[in-house]
Every structure is written in structure tokens, then in C-alpha cells.
């Protein structure tokens, strides 16, 4: 018996077959093109994503020899906030998908901020007013794509994040839904009722009939795959989670205070708040962690570090002080500490908890003793310090104490970073034996929905630890390091001409 997971990400699409013990059995992956039609605009071709989805499913089945009848259920996880508009009659997209990184909604968002409604919107949605989220992207499409507003008003045109689009395609148009985790990223959903909010729909000029039904993440069959589709059989699709929530679920973070951080190009930290729907005063997001059929939602605080793995790439490509990330690790490990050097990668300003667009990056504390190894170590430590700032704000705003942090993502392979992260947070950093945590979360959701698993406790028993990093730093030493980090941060402020 196998569980399938479609993992549709920003740069590629994967299909993974897992055994009923949560072990990856076979997979295939294809990249898709990134389109940049104007500065600040980022698009994907929805039809390319669908073709790639079909191809990775078929190739995985071919390589594995698994028969469709052996696949018990299918889950979907996806890049969040990326929006597609398509015609319900023809299935054709009206335009390219507008990707989560796209900034074309900035003008609309700025005009709404001037109305002084940011606080009310955060209390309603858990989100801040930002073009990152789906609402301003949909509003832009309605305003700028010919014929789209009329078709949306009649119900012929619909909008959805990637999960909705793939589900609709897989089921031959049978199912048009989105789960609560993805819906919570639209800037249109009431975080308490888990329904589209009439006031916000009116504010952005979006017709309700053009949006998918909001459904639980787990416990319901949304539809069956078409017999003539890539599986060649009817398989229940019964688990959907946005990618970061899927990683939280795949890491078995089911209790309040349990959190995961995905260390990639940036870092995404999610911490389970349980049923506690609280809000941040420091720019963190409140989002739906997951919802099971017949139960209320479980919430999470989310904070992100903009520059993490990309700082390593910068050291390789711009500074050219290393050839590979592994070399950075090696050099950083050859010195006991950074010798007073701090790197603050405020390449485009500072985000939570500072929110200073006038900041620019610095390398501080350099002396005649400083060498390449110290700078390499400071580059790794910068990620740990940024996450420290977010965790402290998260704990203060939520009242939840993080007792451990589960790590995944490419940068979690850095031993010196993971060791230093444990020192800075004062809690264990734990890596799982199964690193495909995002896809695994979708598979777990499908397995729980289809009866393969009986409970969250059973899923917790499947999660296995591979590596643990314990804190060895004293409180006094940590306090000193944090003081100098914040001193370095202060040197980045007010740098731009208009500050």
C-alpha cells in the first residue's frame, strides 16, 4: 500500500510515493520556467505546471512499477499565495499565474494602508497588509486582464492557489476547493470562522462565487482522479496543506510549542499554537497550521528570514571566498568562533521584528586578525541570529515557550550552523530521518484521511530522529553574543538616502 504526494513548489514539481510507514519509495521531479516580464513581476505558466505534474506522476509510476490500484490516497502540497485564474468551462488559464514573490499589488496595498485599516485586517486574517498575499494579485488580474471581471462575476472564471488548480485538473473539474491552510494566505479569510469575509471581498472587489470552497485539510475526500488522467485510475484526493504547514505536519509538530524551521534560500519558522488564535505586535503572521474534519483549526505563528541560504550563495558567487557550501562549513569549523565579526545581511532592508526598509547589510567587527574563516563562520551565524530574534518575539507575543526546534531544508545540513542555532536558542535542534518533510506532510494528511493511519499519535510514532544538536553555550556567553549582534544590526539602520 502506497500514499502519493504531489509537491508543487516555486521552481519545480515532484511526485513522491511513500510506503505506509512514511518512507519514500520512488519519485520524479521536473523544473518549470520562471518568467519576469517586468521588474518586481514573477509569473509561472499554469499549463506547464500541469504538464509537469502529469509527467512526474507517470514517470514515478513507470520507475517504481507500482500499480495505481496500490495507491491508497493522494495528497497535495503547494507553493502558497501563487494565484491562477482559469475558465471553469474550458479549463484554460486567462493569464500566467502570479507568483507569491510578485510585487505588482504594491500600489493597491499602499492605498489601503493609508486608510488606517491594517490593524483590523490583521485581527480578522492574522496577516499584515502586503502584496505577498493572494488578494492584491487577484484584484490586479480583475482590473487588468480583459474580460476577466465579467467572467468572474458570472461564475465562469475562478481563482485559486496551485492546490485548487491541480485538484480541479486531476478530478476533471469535479472538485473546486482549497484547504484552510491555503485559504488563510489569501488575506480574505476570517481566521476564526474559516470562511471568506464579505467585508474583505468588497474591499478588494473580488466576487465570492469566483473563489473555491474552504474545506478541512484532513479527513475529507475532495474528489477522485480521472480514470483518463495521469494515474489511469480513480484515486481519492484527500489531503491538502500549504507547503510550510505540510512541513510542520510532516515533522509531527502536533502539540503547542512544537515548531519547525525550514532552512532554505530563506528560513520559514512555524510554531504550533494549538487552538490559541493570538496575534503578533511585531509583524509575525498568525496562520492555520491544519484543520481536521469535524474539529476546529489548529493555529501557528509564522516568521521568516529573508536571507539565509542565499547568503551562502552570495559568499560563493559575489565574494567568491568559497566554491561550495561544504567549503563554507569546513572553513567555519576550523575556528572556534567568529572573533567578533558579525554579518547582517540586510540586502533589501530588515524584516521581522525590525521592519526597516532603510537598512542595508554590514560586516562589522573586522580587525587585522580577521581572516576568511572568521567571515565564513559569521555568515553561518547570521542565520542563527536572525532566527533568534524571531523566536524571542514569537515567544513574547504568544506566551508559548519553544521547547525544541525541528529542522529541515538544505541549510540544515550545515553542522556548525545547527550547533550554533542550538546554542543561541538554548533548546535542542533536531533533524528527522526522512528529510522530505513537505511531501511527507501531504502523504500523512492523505493517509489519515483514508484510514491508513488512525491518529496523530500514530503519525508521531512514525517520526524518527536522525540527529540532535544540544546547547552547550552558557547564558552569559549567549547574552554577550546577542548584545554584539544587536549592535551590528543598529549599524545597518538609516543607510539609504531617503532615511
DASUL-V928026 format. One record per backbone hydrogen bond with DSSP energy under -1.0 kcal/mol. CO is the residue of the C=O (numbers start at 1). NH is the residue of the N-H. E is the energy in kcal/mol with one decimal. If there is no record, write none. Layout:
BEGIN
co=CO nh=NH e=E
co=CO nh=NH e=E
END
This chain:
BEGIN
co=2 nh=72 e=-2.9
co=3 nh=18 e=-3.0
co=4 nh=75 e=-2.5
co=5 nh=16 e=-2.3
co=6 nh=77 e=-2.7
co=7 nh=14 e=-2.1
co=8 nh=79 e=-1.8
co=11 nh=32 e=-1.9
co=12 nh=9 e=-2.8
co=13 nh=30 e=-2.3
co=14 nh=7 e=-2.7
co=15 nh=28 e=-1.5
co=16 nh=5 e=-2.0
co=17 nh=25 e=-3.7
co=17 nh=26 e=-1.2
co=18 nh=3 e=-2.5
co=19 nh=22 e=-2.1
co=23 nh=19 e=-2.6
co=26 nh=17 e=-3.0
co=28 nh=15 e=-2.1
co=30 nh=13 e=-2.8
co=35 nh=43 e=-2.7
co=38 nh=41 e=-2.3
co=40 nh=103 e=-3.1
co=42 nh=99 e=-2.3
co=43 nh=35 e=-2.5
co=44 nh=97 e=-2.6
co=45 nh=49 e=-2.1
co=46 nh=50 e=-2.3
co=47 nh=51 e=-2.4
co=48 nh=52 e=-2.6
co=49 nh=53 e=-2.1
co=50 nh=54 e=-2.5
co=51 nh=55 e=-2.4
co=52 nh=56 e=-2.7
co=53 nh=57 e=-1.8
co=54 nh=58 e=-2.3
co=55 nh=59 e=-2.6
co=56 nh=60 e=-1.9
co=57 nh=61 e=-2.3
co=58 nh=62 e=-2.2
co=59 nh=63 e=-2.8
co=60 nh=64 e=-2.2
co=61 nh=65 e=-2.0
co=67 nh=70 e=-2.3
co=68 nh=71 e=-1.7
co=70 nh=2 e=-2.6
co=73 nh=4 e=-2.5
co=74 nh=238 e=-2.0
co=75 nh=6 e=-2.5
co=76 nh=241 e=-1.9
co=77 nh=8 e=-2.6
co=78 nh=243 e=-2.5
co=83 nh=98 e=-2.0
co=84 nh=160 e=-2.1
co=85 nh=94 e=-2.5
co=86 nh=158 e=-2.5
co=87 nh=91 e=-2.8
co=92 nh=87 e=-2.2
co=97 nh=44 e=-1.5
co=98 nh=83 e=-2.2
co=99 nh=102 e=-2.2
co=103 nh=106 e=-1.9
co=105 nh=109 e=-2.4
co=106 nh=110 e=-2.9
co=107 nh=111 e=-1.9
co=108 nh=112 e=-1.8
co=109 nh=113 e=-2.2
co=110 nh=114 e=-1.5
co=112 nh=115 e=-1.2
co=113 nh=116 e=-1.9
co=117 nh=121 e=-2.2
co=118 nh=122 e=-2.2
co=119 nh=123 e=-2.1
co=120 nh=124 e=-1.5
co=121 nh=125 e=-3.0
co=122 nh=126 e=-2.6
co=124 nh=191 e=-3.0
co=126 nh=286 e=-2.7
co=130 nh=133 e=-1.5
co=134 nh=138 e=-2.3
co=135 nh=139 e=-2.5
co=136 nh=140 e=-1.9
co=137 nh=141 e=-2.2
co=138 nh=142 e=-2.5
co=139 nh=143 e=-1.6
co=140 nh=144 e=-1.9
co=141 nh=145 e=-2.7
co=145 nh=148 e=-1.9
co=147 nh=151 e=-1.9
co=148 nh=152 e=-2.7
co=149 nh=153 e=-2.4
co=150 nh=154 e=-1.4
co=151 nh=156 e=-1.7
co=151 nh=157 e=-1.7
co=156 nh=88 e=-3.2
co=158 nh=86 e=-2.1
co=160 nh=84 e=-2.6
co=161 nh=165 e=-1.8
co=162 nh=166 e=-2.7
co=163 nh=167 e=-2.3
co=164 nh=168 e=-2.4
co=165 nh=169 e=-2.3
co=166 nh=170 e=-3.1
co=167 nh=171 e=-2.1
co=168 nh=173 e=-3.6
co=169 nh=172 e=-1.2
co=170 nh=226 e=-2.6
co=176 nh=213 e=-1.6
co=178 nh=215 e=-2.4
co=179 nh=183 e=-2.6
co=180 nh=184 e=-1.5
co=182 nh=185 e=-1.9
co=183 nh=186 e=-1.6
co=185 nh=134 e=-1.6
co=186 nh=135 e=-1.9
co=188 nh=197 e=-2.8
co=190 nh=194 e=-2.3
co=195 nh=190 e=-2.8
co=197 nh=201 e=-2.4
co=198 nh=202 e=-2.3
co=199 nh=203 e=-2.1
co=200 nh=204 e=-2.1
co=201 nh=206 e=-2.5
co=207 nh=210 e=-1.5
co=208 nh=211 e=-2.1
co=210 nh=159 e=-3.0
co=213 nh=178 e=-2.6
co=215 nh=180 e=-1.3
co=217 nh=240 e=-1.8
co=218 nh=293 e=-2.4
co=223 nh=237 e=-2.8
co=226 nh=229 e=-1.6
co=235 nh=225 e=-2.3
co=236 nh=74 e=-2.3
co=237 nh=222 e=-2.6
co=239 nh=76 e=-2.6
co=242 nh=246 e=-2.9
co=243 nh=247 e=-2.0
co=244 nh=248 e=-1.7
co=245 nh=249 e=-2.4
co=246 nh=250 e=-3.2
co=247 nh=251 e=-1.5
co=248 nh=253 e=-2.1
co=249 nh=252 e=-1.7
co=252 nh=254 e=-1.5
co=255 nh=258 e=-2.1
co=258 nh=272 e=-2.9
co=259 nh=406 e=-2.6
co=260 nh=270 e=-2.4
co=261 nh=408 e=-2.1
co=262 nh=264 e=-1.0
co=262 nh=268 e=-1.6
co=263 nh=411 e=-2.2
co=264 nh=309 e=-2.3
co=265 nh=308 e=-2.4
co=265 nh=310 e=-1.9
co=266 nh=264 e=-3.0
co=267 nh=305 e=-2.3
co=268 nh=262 e=-2.3
co=269 nh=303 e=-2.2
co=270 nh=260 e=-2.3
co=271 nh=301 e=-2.0
co=272 nh=257 e=-2.7
co=273 nh=276 e=-1.6
co=274 nh=299 e=-3.2
co=276 nh=278 e=-1.4
co=285 nh=302 e=-2.6
co=287 nh=300 e=-2.6
co=290 nh=298 e=-2.7
co=291 nh=217 e=-1.2
co=291 nh=218 e=-1.8
co=292 nh=295 e=-2.3
co=298 nh=289 e=-3.0
co=298 nh=290 e=-1.4
co=299 nh=273 e=-3.1
co=300 nh=287 e=-2.7
co=301 nh=271 e=-2.1
co=302 nh=285 e=-2.6
co=303 nh=269 e=-3.1
co=305 nh=267 e=-2.3
co=308 nh=311 e=-1.2
co=309 nh=313 e=-2.0
co=310 nh=314 e=-1.9
co=311 nh=315 e=-2.0
co=312 nh=316 e=-1.8
co=313 nh=317 e=-3.5
co=314 nh=318 e=-2.1
co=314 nh=319 e=-2.1
co=315 nh=321 e=-1.9
co=324 nh=328 e=-1.5
co=325 nh=329 e=-2.1
co=326 nh=330 e=-2.2
co=327 nh=331 e=-2.7
co=328 nh=332 e=-2.7
co=329 nh=333 e=-1.9
co=331 nh=334 e=-1.0
co=338 nh=341 e=-1.3
co=342 nh=364 e=-3.0
co=344 nh=346 e=-2.0
co=344 nh=362 e=-1.6
co=345 nh=347 e=-1.8
co=346 nh=349 e=-1.1
co=350 nh=356 e=-1.7
co=351 nh=354 e=-2.3
co=351 nh=355 e=-1.4
co=356 nh=350 e=-2.7
co=356 nh=359 e=-1.1
co=358 nh=495 e=-1.6
co=358 nh=496 e=-1.3
co=362 nh=344 e=-2.7
co=364 nh=342 e=-2.6
co=367 nh=370 e=-1.1
co=371 nh=375 e=-1.7
co=372 nh=376 e=-2.5
co=373 nh=377 e=-2.2
co=374 nh=378 e=-2.5
co=375 nh=379 e=-2.1
co=376 nh=380 e=-1.7
co=377 nh=381 e=-2.6
co=378 nh=382 e=-1.5
co=380 nh=384 e=-1.1
co=381 nh=385 e=-2.5
co=382 nh=386 e=-2.3
co=383 nh=387 e=-2.2
co=384 nh=388 e=-2.1
co=385 nh=389 e=-2.2
co=386 nh=390 e=-1.6
co=387 nh=391 e=-2.7
co=388 nh=392 e=-2.4
co=389 nh=393 e=-1.7
co=390 nh=394 e=-2.7
co=391 nh=395 e=-2.7
co=392 nh=396 e=-1.9
co=393 nh=397 e=-2.8
co=394 nh=398 e=-2.2
co=395 nh=399 e=-2.0
co=405 nh=430 e=-2.6
co=406 nh=261 e=-2.5
co=408 nh=263 e=-3.3
co=409 nh=412 e=-1.4
co=410 nh=413 e=-1.5
co=411 nh=414 e=-1.7
co=414 nh=418 e=-2.4
co=415 nh=419 e=-2.6
co=416 nh=420 e=-2.0
co=417 nh=421 e=-2.7
co=418 nh=422 e=-2.0
co=419 nh=423 e=-1.8
co=420 nh=424 e=-2.6
co=421 nh=425 e=-2.4
co=422 nh=426 e=-1.9
co=428 nh=405 e=-2.3
co=429 nh=469 e=-2.8
co=430 nh=407 e=-2.9
co=431 nh=466 e=-3.1
co=431 nh=467 e=-1.5
co=435 nh=437 e=-2.2
co=436 nh=440 e=-2.3
co=437 nh=441 e=-2.1
co=438 nh=442 e=-1.4
co=439 nh=443 e=-2.2
co=440 nh=444 e=-3.1
co=441 nh=445 e=-2.2
co=442 nh=446 e=-2.2
co=443 nh=447 e=-2.7
co=444 nh=448 e=-2.7
co=445 nh=449 e=-1.9
co=446 nh=450 e=-1.7
co=447 nh=452 e=-1.6
co=447 nh=453 e=-1.6
co=455 nh=459 e=-1.4
co=456 nh=460 e=-2.5
co=457 nh=461 e=-1.7
co=459 nh=463 e=-1.2
co=464 nh=433 e=-2.7
co=467 nh=431 e=-3.1
co=469 nh=429 e=-2.3
co=474 nh=478 e=-2.4
co=475 nh=479 e=-2.3
co=476 nh=480 e=-1.8
co=477 nh=481 e=-2.4
co=478 nh=482 e=-2.7
co=479 nh=483 e=-2.1
co=480 nh=484 e=-2.1
co=481 nh=485 e=-2.2
co=482 nh=486 e=-2.7
co=483 nh=487 e=-1.8
co=484 nh=488 e=-2.4
co=485 nh=489 e=-2.5
co=486 nh=490 e=-2.1
co=489 nh=492 e=-1.7
co=492 nh=360 e=-1.4
co=496 nh=499 e=-1.7
END
